[in-house]
Amino acid sequence: MDISKTELLLKRVIAVKAIVTPRFKEEFQLQLQNQVNQIDSQLQQLEMQGQRMVAEIKRQSIQPPSQDVLQQIDNIQVQVNEQKSKLLEQKNQNLQQLQQVQTFELEQEVSQGQIESFFTVEKGDNLIRKMQVEVVLRDGTIEEIRGDL
């Protein structure tokens, strides 16, 4: 990359926005529903793993179980419950987003995240304007680039 001694190469965050279309809503809802289904599957696996671990500890211990064994079982249940809590929070966020997507109006612009890019500046440039760049998508295709490149 050949940059003169009067230019500076910087990195900026670019806001990515999407224009709501029927296709966008459908794909976004499908993506969120798939994430919810995946979390449900992870919750089931977590529950089964916890039960298997507890059963294995009980099987290997003497009866009645010692205090150490009971502590191990409690620790496993605490870990399983913490993981369940995290997964349920993610699921709840996805379900809230699903409800929110249904309220989107067609042609409305919604945030899709951010990407990074490099740009050059030189003496006399308006840095604030160069930092405020947005990319607007319609069904995945760039429709508009806003701001000073």
ROVEX-687570 format. One line per field, with one value per atom (N, C-alpha, C, O): residue in one letter; chain; x, z, y. Coordinates in Angstrom, 3 decimals. Layout:
residues N
code (a/...) $
unit (A/...) $
px (X/...) $
pz (Z/...) $
py (Y/...) $
//
This chain:
residues 149
code (m/m/m/m/d/d/d/d/i/i/i/i/s/s/s/s/k/k/k/k/t/t/t/t/e/e/e/e/l/l/l/l/l/l/l/l/l/l/l/l/k/k/k/k/r/r/r/r/v/v/v/v/i/i/i/i/a/a/a/a/v/v/v/v/k/k/k/k/a/a/a/a/i/i/i/i/v/v/v/v/t/t/t/t/p/p/p/p/r/r/r/r/f/f/f/f/k/k/k/k/e/e/e/e/e/e/e/e/f/f/f/f/q/q/q/q/l/l/l/l/q/q/q/q/l/l/l/l/q/q/q/q/n/n/n/n/q/q/q/q/v/v/v/v/n/n/n/n/q/q/q/q/i/i/i/i/d/d/d/d/s/s/s/s/q/q/q/q/l/l/l/l/q/q/q/q/q/q/q/q/l/l/l/l/e/e/e/e/m/m/m/m/q/q/q/q/g/g/g/g/q/q/q/q/r/r/r/r/m/m/m/m/v/v/v/v/a/a/a/a/e/e/e/e/i/i/i/i/k/k/k/k/r/r/r/r/q/q/q/q/s/s/s/s/i/i/i/i/q/q/q/q/p/p/p/p/p/p/p/p/s/s/s/s/q/q/q/q/d/d/d/d/v/v/v/v/l/l/l/l/q/q/q/q/q/q/q/q/i/i/i/i/d/d/d/d/n/n/n/n/i/i/i/i/q/q/q/q/v/v/v/v/q/q/q/q/v/v/v/v/n/n/n/n/e/e/e/e/q/q/q/q/k/k/k/k/s/s/s/s/k/k/k/k/l/l/l/l/l/l/l/l/e/e/e/e/q/q/q/q/k/k/k/k/n/n/n/n/q/q/q/q/n/n/n/n/l/l/l/l/q/q/q/q/q/q/q/q/l/l/l/l/q/q/q/q/q/q/q/q/v/v/v/v/q/q/q/q/t/t/t/t/f/f/f/f/e/e/e/e/l/l/l/l/e/e/e/e/q/q/q/q/e/e/e/e/v/v/v/v/s/s/s/s/q/q/q/q/g/g/g/g/q/q/q/q/i/i/i/i/e/e/e/e/s/s/s/s/f/f/f/f/f/f/f/f/t/t/t/t/v/v/v/v/e/e/e/e/k/k/k/k/g/g/g/g/d/d/d/d/n/n/n/n/l/l/l/l/i/i/i/i/r/r/r/r/k/k/k/k/m/m/m/m/q/q/q/q/v/v/v/v/e/e/e/e/v/v/v/v/v/v/v/v/l/l/l/l/r/r/r/r/d/d/d/d/g/g/g/g/t/t/t/t/i/i/i/i/e/e/e/e/e/e/e/e/i/i/i/i/r/r/r/r/g/g/g/g/d/d/d/d/l/l/l/l) $
unit (A/A/A/A/A/A/A/A/A/A/A/A/A/A/A/A/A/A/A/A/A/A/A/A/A/A/A/A/A/A/A/A/A/A/A/A/A/A/A/A/A/A/A/A/A/A/A/A/A/A/A/A/A/A/A/A/A/A/A/A/A/A/A/A/A/A/A/A/A/A/A/A/A/A/A/A/A/A/A/A/A/A/A/A/A/A/A/A/A/A/A/A/A/A/A/A/A/A/A/A/A/A/A/A/A/A/A/A/A/A/A/A/A/A/A/A/A/A/A/A/A/A/A/A/A/A/A/A/A/A/A/A/A/A/A/A/A/A/A/A/A/A/A/A/A/A/A/A/A/A/A/A/A/A/A/A/A/A/A/A/A/A/A/A/A/A/A/A/A/A/A/A/A/A/A/A/A/A/A/A/A/A/A/A/A/A/A/A/A/A/A/A/A/A/A/A/A/A/A/A/A/A/A/A/A/A/A/A/A/A/A/A/A/A/A/A/A/A/A/A/A/A/A/A/A/A/A/A/A/A/A/A/A/A/A/A/A/A/A/A/A/A/A/A/A/A/A/A/A/A/A/A/A/A/A/A/A/A/A/A/A/A/A/A/A/A/A/A/A/A/A/A/A/A/A/A/A/A/A/A/A/A/A/A/A/A/A/A/A/A/A/A/A/A/A/A/A/A/A/A/A/A/A/A/A/A/A/A/A/A/A/A/A/A/A/A/A/A/A/A/A/A/A/A/A/A/A/A/A/A/A/A/A/A/A/A/A/A/A/A/A/A/A/A/A/A/A/A/A/A/A/A/A/A/A/A/A/A/A/A/A/A/A/A/A/A/A/A/A/A/A/A/A/A/A/A/A/A/A/A/A/A/A/A/A/A/A/A/A/A/A/A/A/A/A/A/A/A/A/A/A/A/A/A/A/A/A/A/A/A/A/A/A/A/A/A/A/A/A/A/A/A/A/A/A/A/A/A/A/A/A/A/A/A/A/A/A/A/A/A/A/A/A/A/A/A/A/A/A/A/A/A/A/A/A/A/A/A/A/A/A/A/A/A/A/A/A/A/A/A/A/A/A/A/A/A/A/A/A/A/A/A/A/A/A/A/A/A/A/A/A/A/A/A/A/A/A/A/A/A/A/A/A/A/A/A/A/A/A/A/A/A/A/A/A/A/A/A/A/A/A/A/A/A/A/A/A/A/A/A/A/A/A/A/A/A/A/A/A/A/A/A/A/A/A/A/A/A/A/A/A/A/A/A/A/A/A/A/A/A/A/A/A/A/A/A/A/A/A/A/A/A/A/A/A/A/A/A/A/A/A/A/A/A/A/A/A/A/A/A/A/A/A/A/A/A) $
px (0.854/0.000/0.904/1.693/0.805/1.659/0.927/-0.016/1.364/0.749/1.809/2.926/1.445/2.408/2.649/1.939/3.646/4.010/3.015/3.125/2.054/1.063/-0.276/-1.228/-0.335/-1.569/-1.359/-0.245/-2.464/-2.432/-3.501/-4.632/-3.139/-4.082/-4.710/-4.004/-6.038/-6.776/-7.806/-8.112/-8.329/-9.389/-10.645/-10.570/-11.805/-13.073/-14.103/-13.973/-15.120/-16.257/-17.359/-17.699/-17.899/-18.961/-20.260/-20.321/-21.294/-22.615/-23.228/-23.194/-23.782/-24.479/-25.958/-26.365/-26.753/-28.199/-28.861/-28.323/-30.030/-30.788/-32.149/-32.765/-32.590/-33.941/-34.864/-34.613/-35.926/-36.851/-37.666/-38.342/-37.574/-38.370/-39.055/-38.690/-40.030/-40.646/-39.594/-39.641/-38.659/-37.605/-36.726/-36.389/-36.352/-35.527/-36.225/-35.624/-37.507/-38.253/-38.304/-38.088/-38.589/-38.702/-37.370/-37.337/-36.281/-34.970/-34.517/-33.937/-34.777/-34.387/-35.170/-34.601/-36.471/-37.298/-36.844/-36.787/-36.522/-36.057/-34.734/-34.548/-33.832/-32.545/-32.746/-32.134/-33.595/-33.853/-34.530/-34.199/-35.471/-36.154/-35.173/-35.252/-34.247/-33.220/-32.336/-31.959/-32.011/-31.204/-31.961/-31.378/-33.249/-34.074/-34.095/-33.947/-34.279/-34.314/-32.972/-32.931/-31.898/-30.556/-30.358/-29.796/-30.813/-30.702/-31.535/-31.093/-32.733/-33.566/-32.820/-32.847/-32.168/-31.396/-30.229/-29.955/-29.548/-28.441/-28.939/-28.263/-30.105/-30.685/-30.967/-30.694/-31.511/-31.786/-30.491/-30.416/-29.475/-28.188/-27.563/-27.031/-27.629/-27.077/-27.769/-27.113/-29.071/-29.838/-29.438/-29.228/-29.335/-28.975/-27.543/-27.285/-26.620/-25.235/-25.171/-24.476/-25.884/-25.908/-26.443/-25.881/-27.527/-28.124/-27.168/-27.033/-26.497/-25.539/-24.380/-23.963/-23.860/-22.740/-23.152/-22.414/-24.311/-24.800/-24.995/-24.612/-25.592/-25.826/-24.504/-24.392/-23.513/-22.205/-21.524/-20.928/-21.608/-21.022/-21.725/-21.072/-23.042/-23.797/-23.454/-23.332/-23.301/-23.000/-21.634/-21.459/-20.669/-19.315/-19.106/-18.083/-20.038/-19.848/-20.491/-21.338/-20.049/-20.636/-21.996/-22.272/-22.824/-24.156/-24.198/-23.692/-24.738/-25.212/-24.026/-22.920/-24.266/-23.175/-22.549/-23.228/-21.234/-20.509/-20.788/-21.407/-20.323/-20.504/-19.789/-20.295/-18.600/-17.849/-18.638/-18.673/-19.259/-20.057/-21.254/-21.562/-21.915/-23.057/-22.621/-23.349/-21.422/-20.888/-20.600/-20.872/-20.050/-19.789/-21.100/-21.173/-22.116/-23.417/-23.986/-24.508/-23.884/-24.359/-23.605/-24.207/-22.286/-21.471/-21.904/-22.000/-22.162/-22.614/-23.951/-24.151/-24.860/-26.177/-26.084/-26.826/-25.183/-24.978/-24.453/-24.937/-23.462/-22.900/-23.953/-24.050/-24.735/-25.793/-26.798/-27.219/-27.184/-28.164/-27.611/-28.348/-26.325/-25.713/-25.733/-26.072/-25.368/-25.377/-26.798/-27.029/-27.745/-29.153/-29.604/-30.297/-29.208/-29.581/-29.071/-29.802/-27.823/-27.236/-27.983/-28.310/-28.243/-28.942/-30.373/-30.846/-31.048/-32.418/-32.438/-33.381/-31.415/-31.316/-31.142/-31.769/-30.275/-30.095/-31.395/-31.765/-32.074/-33.344/-34.356/-35.062/-34.423/-35.347/-35.042/-35.957/-33.764/-33.372/-33.798/-34.310/-33.582/-33.983/-35.492/-35.969/-36.246/-37.708/-38.181/-39.128/-37.515/-37.855/-37.553/-38.331/-36.415/-36.080/-37.102/-37.470/-37.559/-38.580/-39.838/-40.419/-40.253/-41.420/-41.148/-42.018/-39.946/-39.585/-39.586/-40.025/-39.101/-39.061/-40.468/-40.674/-41.422/-42.794/-43.365/-44.316/-42.792/-43.285/-42.574/-42.974/-41.517/-40.809/-41.747/-42.526/-41.652/-42.439/-41.595/-40.380/-42.243/-41.525/-40.858/-41.421/-39.671/-38.841/-38.191/-37.446/-38.454/-37.786/-36.322/-36.022/-35.417/-34.012/-33.761/-34.141/-33.110/-32.780/-31.290/-30.690/-30.717/-29.297/-29.026/-29.767/-27.955/-27.566/-26.216/-25.754/-25.579/-24.274/-23.252/-23.577/-21.997/-20.900/-19.826/-19.682/-19.081/-17.896/-16.787/-17.052/-15.560/-14.437/-13.851/-13.913/-13.280/-12.591/-11.434/-11.398/-10.516/-9.392/-9.667/-10.345/-9.134/-9.291/-8.110/-7.403/-7.913/-6.798/-7.328/-8.413/-6.536/-6.838/-5.581/-4.461/-5.807/-4.685/-5.067/-6.230/-4.136/-4.363/-5.526/-5.583/-6.436/-7.587/-8.841/-9.925/-8.733/-9.911/-10.745/-10.220/-12.041/-12.938/-13.017/-13.717/-12.293/-12.194/-13.553/-13.863/-14.354/-15.662/-16.519/-17.160/-16.538/-17.332/-16.791/-17.561/-15.461/-14.870/-15.152/-15.158/-15.384/-15.677/-17.146/-17.483/-18.012/-19.451/-19.876/-20.427/-19.606/-19.955/-20.932/-20.776/-21.932/-22.920/-23.069/-22.928/-23.355/-23.677/-25.121/-25.492/-25.922/-27.339/-27.558/-27.201/-28.158/-28.397/-29.885/-30.738/-30.164/-31.527/-31.385/-30.822/-31.903/-31.801/-30.362/-30.103/-29.432/-28.031/-27.188/-25.970/-27.813/-27.098/-26.933/-27.872/-25.739/-25.495/-26.350/-26.257/-27.174/-28.030/-27.443/-27.600/-26.761/-26.247/-25.057/-25.027/-24.099/-22.997/-23.099/-23.034/-23.257/-23.442/-22.187/-21.592/-21.802/-20.672/-19.490/-19.530/-18.438/-17.217/-16.315/-15.920/-15.991/-15.074/-13.651/-12.711) $
pz (0.000/0.000/0.000/0.928/-1.005/-1.131/-0.595/-1.216/0.550/1.174/1.276/1.732/0.849/0.897/2.339/3.250/2.533/3.878/4.419/5.579/3.616/4.091/4.415/4.823/4.226/4.515/5.700/5.990/6.370/7.504/7.265/6.894/7.479/7.315/8.669/9.640/8.732/9.969/9.747/8.614/10.855/10.790/11.408/12.412/10.799/11.314/11.336/10.660/12.137/12.216/11.337/11.429/10.495/9.580/10.002/10.154/10.189/10.537/9.294/8.200/9.485/8.400/8.743/9.815/7.814/7.998/6.874/5.772/7.169/6.157/6.000/6.968/4.775/4.495/4.629/4.037/5.406/5.663/4.402/3.864/3.960/2.832/3.306/4.351/2.565/2.963/3.066/3.986/2.126/2.146/3.386/4.036/3.717/4.895/6.153/6.959/6.315/7.500/7.596/8.664/6.479/6.462/6.835/7.652/6.236/6.503/7.934/8.574/8.440/9.796/10.812/11.784/10.581/11.469/11.454/12.495/10.258/10.139/10.891/11.583/10.752/11.441/12.957/13.662/13.454/14.896/15.389/16.463/14.616/15.019/15.056/15.945/14.095/14.104/15.344/15.934/15.737/16.944/18.186/19.073/18.252/19.379/19.431/20.502/18.275/18.218/18.658/19.351/18.249/18.618/20.136/20.758/20.718/22.171/22.893/23.898/22.390/22.988/22.978/23.958/21.876/21.757/22.750/23.373/22.892/23.841/25.279/26.100/25.575/26.913/27.210/28.312/26.234/26.415/26.632/27.518/25.822/25.960/27.323/27.969/27.745/29.042/30.174/31.082/30.114/31.135/31.174/32.247/29.997/29.940/30.448/31.166/30.077/30.546/32.060/32.714/32.618/34.067/34.763/35.760/34.236/34.834/34.747/35.701/33.586/33.426/34.406/35.008/34.568/35.484/36.922/37.643/37.331/38.688/38.877/39.907/37.877/37.965/38.059/38.824/37.301/37.327/38.681/39.198/39.250/40.569/41.616/42.476/41.548/42.507/42.341/43.322/41.092/40.821/41.396/41.912/41.299/41.736/43.234/43.771/43.904/45.334/46.187/45.741/47.422/48.366/48.818/48.742/49.283/49.754/51.272/51.818/51.974/51.481/51.075/51.587/50.130/49.630/50.743/51.659/50.630/51.614/51.369/50.373/52.289/52.168/50.925/50.251/50.612/49.412/48.145/47.225/48.100/46.924/46.786/45.689/47.888/47.838/47.378/46.654/47.806/47.383/45.883/45.198/45.377/43.929/43.147/42.139/43.621/42.942/42.965/41.961/44.112/44.211/43.251/42.604/43.157/42.253/40.800/40.045/40.418/39.046/38.793/37.747/39.753/39.572/39.500/38.749/40.272/40.212/38.834/38.234/38.330/37.002/35.915/35.018/35.992/34.994/35.046/34.003/36.239/36.377/35.864/35.267/36.090/35.567/34.043/33.422/33.447/31.977/31.438/30.427/32.125/31.714/31.737/30.829/32.774/32.921/31.738/31.174/31.377/30.245/28.948/28.170/28.732/27.509/27.478/26.433/28.611/28.656/28.421/27.825/28.878/28.626/27.130/26.568/26.492/25.037/24.298/23.361/24.732/24.091/24.246/23.299/25.440/25.698/24.805/24.268/24.650/23.773/22.330/21.646/21.875/20.512/20.328/19.288/21.338/21.244/21.219/20.508/22.003/21.971/20.603/20.084/20.014/18.678/17.658/16.744/17.812/16.904/16.949/15.912/18.157/18.287/17.655/17.006/17.849/17.324/15.789/15.172/15.182/13.718/13.147/12.091/13.837/13.341/13.317/12.584/14.112/14.123/13.099/12.892/12.453/11.448/10.305/9.834/9.875/8.735/7.479/7.515/6.374/5.112/4.777/5.020/4.225/3.826/5.020/4.825/6.235/7.412/7.396/6.917/7.919/8.037/9.454/10.436/9.539/10.842/10.881/9.864/12.055/12.234/12.054/12.551/11.336/11.108/11.719/11.652/12.316/12.919/12.416/11.975/12.494/12.108/11.398/11.601/10.564/9.932/10.063/10.359/9.844/9.934/8.549/7.685/8.354/7.096/7.373/8.391/6.457/6.542/5.623/4.604/5.996/5.163/5.394/6.397/4.455/4.584/4.904/4.473/5.664/5.954/5.693/5.736/5.424/5.258/5.833/6.159/5.950/6.521/5.792/4.562/6.569/5.996/5.912/5.700/6.074/6.041/7.302/8.370/7.161/8.315/8.864/8.316/9.945/10.501/10.944/10.725/11.556/12.046/10.885/10.987/9.792/8.623/8.018/7.566/8.009/7.446/8.323/7.838/9.616/10.532/10.454/10.831/9.975/9.944/8.584/7.756/8.373/7.118/7.423/8.403/6.575/6.708/5.372/4.304/5.463/4.287/4.459/5.500/3.438/3.487/2.494/1.319/3.005/2.196/1.923/2.738/0.771/0.452/0.018/-1.036/0.843/0.592/0.315/-0.582/1.096/1.021/0.000/-0.041/-0.814/-1.840/-1.392/-0.881/-1.584/-1.194/-2.057/-3.284/-1.393/-2.090/-2.019/-2.938/-0.901/-0.732/0.237/1.189/-0.019/0.900/1.288/0.437/2.578/3.061/3.790/4.571/3.525/4.226/3.287/2.106/3.859/3.094/3.119/4.184/1.948/1.876/1.941/1.896) $
py (-1.163/0.000/1.231/1.413/2.060/3.238/4.464/4.955/4.947/6.115/7.202/6.958/8.398/9.496/9.922/9.497/10.756/11.208/12.236/12.632/12.676/13.637/12.974/13.639/11.653/10.926/9.990/9.555/9.698/8.790/7.723/8.040/6.466/5.360/5.060/4.785/5.112/4.871/3.764/3.392/3.252/2.251/2.858/3.567/2.574/3.088/1.966/0.946/2.199/1.288/1.870/3.050/1.020/1.442/0.776/-0.444/1.577/1.045/0.399/0.963/-0.782/-1.474/-1.476/-1.924/-0.966/-0.914/-1.691/-1.802/-2.221/-2.949/-2.294/-1.848/-2.248/-1.778/-2.984/-4.034/-2.829/-3.931/-4.202/-3.325/-5.439/-5.930/-7.210/-7.747/-7.703/-8.985/-10.107/-10.923/-10.139/-11.163/-11.008/-11.997/-9.765/-9.509/-10.020/-10.730/-9.652/-10.077/-11.599/-12.172/-12.239/-13.698/-14.358/-15.278/-13.888/-14.487/-14.220/-15.097/-13.014/-12.665/-13.504/-14.000/-13.656/-14.466/-15.931/-16.586/-16.432/-17.814/-18.005/-19.006/-17.055/-17.115/-17.121/-17.924/-16.237/-16.171/-17.450/-17.953/-17.972/-19.207/-20.370/-21.218/-20.419/-21.469/-21.355/-22.367/-20.138/-19.939/-20.399/-21.023/-20.096/-20.536/-22.069/-22.657/-22.713/-24.173/-24.774/-25.791/-24.137/-24.607/-24.493/-25.394/-23.406/-23.229/-24.285/-24.841/-24.565/-25.619/-26.958/-27.703/-27.244/-28.480/-28.500/-29.526/-27.365/-27.275/-27.456/-28.076/-26.920/-27.083/-28.555/-29.032/-29.270/-30.692/-31.472/-32.323/-31.181/-31.863/-31.583/-32.486/-30.347/-29.957/-30.714/-31.224/-30.782/-31.497/-32.973/-33.537/-33.590/-35.019/-35.245/-36.212/-34.359/-34.505/-34.387/-35.164/-33.428/-33.256/-34.493/-34.947/-35.035/-36.234/-37.420/-38.186/-37.572/-38.679/-38.556/-39.545/-37.337/-37.124/-37.452/-38.124/-36.985/-37.267/-38.771/-39.325/-39.431/-40.878/-41.628/-42.586/-41.211/-41.864/-41.694/-42.639/-40.517/-40.273/-41.130/-41.722/-41.198/-42.019/-43.495/-44.229/-43.919/-45.326/-45.716/-46.820/-44.793/-45.099/-44.909/-45.335/-44.289/-44.010/-45.094/-45.869/-45.105/-46.044/-45.518/-44.321/-46.421/-46.021/-46.088/-47.068/-45.164/-43.864/-42.989/-43.161/-42.023/-41.182/-40.341/-39.879/-40.161/-39.354/-37.869/-37.494/-37.047/-35.597/-35.073/-34.175/-35.634/-35.218/-35.511/-34.694/-36.659/-37.043/-36.105/-35.639/-35.837/-34.914/-33.522/-32.842/-33.104/-31.802/-31.799/-30.813/-32.899/-33.006/-32.889/-32.187/-33.577/-33.549/-32.135/-31.651/-31.478/-30.090/-29.178/-28.322/-29.358/-28.531/-28.719/-27.751/-29.960/-30.241/-29.550/-28.931/-29.661/-29.054/-27.527/-26.895/-26.941/-25.487/-25.094/-24.134/-25.835/-25.535/-25.689/-24.852/-26.749/-26.971/-25.830/-25.327/-25.420/-24.337/-23.010/-22.224/-22.753/-21.519/-21.515/-20.508/-22.648/-22.752/-22.614/-21.951/-23.249/-23.150/-21.699/-21.238/-20.988/-19.581/-18.758/-17.945/-18.976/-18.246/-18.562/-17.665/-19.835/-20.236/-19.687/-19.240/-19.722/-19.196/-17.688/-17.169/-16.987/-15.540/-15.277/-14.379/-16.079/-15.941/-16.229/-15.522/-17.269/-17.637/-16.511/-16.165/-15.945/-14.850/-13.647/-13.022/-13.325/-12.212/-12.489/-11.603/-13.725/-14.079/-13.997/-13.545/-14.435/-14.361/-12.908/-12.571/-12.045/-10.623/-10.029/-9.229/-10.421/-9.934/-10.419/-9.681/-11.656/-12.186/-11.330/-11.010/-10.962/-10.089/-8.728/-8.148/-8.234/-6.918/-6.917/-5.946/-7.985/-8.080/-7.981/-7.383/-8.559/-8.524/-7.111/-6.838/-6.212/-4.831/-3.944/-2.798/-4.467/-3.666/-3.314/-4.142/-2.067/-1.633/-1.751/-1.560/-2.065/-2.176/-0.844/0.223/-0.920/0.225/0.933/1.893/0.487/1.034/0.570/-0.523/1.401/1.011/0.508/1.147/-0.656/-1.225/-1.560/-1.909/-1.447/-1.726/-3.215/-4.063/-3.511/-4.901/-5.218/-6.357/-4.215/-4.459/-3.470/-2.367/-3.901/-3.021/-3.819/-5.025/-3.123/-3.684/-2.641/-1.475/-3.065/-2.143/-1.925/-2.800/-0.737/-0.466/0.491/1.183/0.503/1.431/2.614/2.481/3.767/4.951/5.870/5.766/6.764/7.705/9.094/9.485/9.820/11.215/12.023/11.515/13.287/14.197/15.549/15.788/16.388/17.708/18.391/18.412/18.940/19.640/18.791/19.335/17.439/16.571/16.761/17.074/16.568/16.594/15.165/14.314/14.924/13.570/13.042/11.871/13.881/13.438/12.952/11.906/13.691/13.274/11.984/11.136/11.835/10.615/9.395/8.263/9.633/8.522/8.099/6.977/8.976/8.703/8.171/8.896/6.884/6.227/5.098/4.369/4.969/3.899/3.182/3.777/1.898/1.104/0.649/0.107/0.871/0.492/-0.653/-0.562/-1.733/-2.931/-3.116/-2.765/-3.668/-4.123/-5.575/-5.869/-6.475/-7.914/-8.344/-9.146/-7.802/-8.206/-7.458/-7.630/-6.637/-5.888/-4.441/-3.831/-3.899/-2.517/-1.597/-1.602/-0.819/0.139/1.541/2.345/1.819/3.171/3.154/2.373/4.013/4.248/5.723/6.610/5.963/7.322/7.785/7.041/9.008/9.601/9.808/9.460/10.387/10.659/9.454/8.981/8.961/7.831/8.337/7.543) $
//
